[in-house]
Amino acid sequence: MKHDLKNIQESIDNLFAVQQQILDKLNNFKLSEALNFDGSFDNTADDMLHINNDADLDIVEDKLTKEQTFRSKVVLELSRLTGSNMSETVRKIMQKLLTDNFLANYSYIGFKGKKQFSSLQTCRIIFESIRKMRQYKDVSDIEIEKPLKNWMAQSSARIKKTTEKSSISDKS
């Protein structure tokens, strides 16, 4: 009986190792899809990622909705911004995607007369990107929402701090 259990455990371990190799190969294959045939990365997604105003948002939202390859490239690009914890990961993604001046007009669910961020495709790709990261693939929405809401709520404070720093350096 012990011998049979040991054989079963070894078989399970071997299957797990093979499964992990297959997943790694699939992840590499998905990465190669984002590469052009000549092996260079298409920077279209990267060039469009810094949203500063509603006009930029409209362009990006339209492309995310209508162009699946663009959406996949954006998700892939953002999924590379893994931090040591969820808050750091969200911060890196938000800094890449959106300016504080833009975020000052939005809240996650649209409180205080601000526009709603949670209904945007841009918000959905943040969730997709985070869940594409191996260590966060099974996190709940709440675990992503909390640092996202905090980052958005602090946008006005970051703008004020930046303005104060620039006015101090202008006086020097």
Summary of the structure (lengths in Angstrom):
residues: 172
radius of gyration: 20.8
end to end distance: 80.8
largest distance: 81.6
contacts: 441
relative contact order: 0.10
helix: 72%
strand: 5%
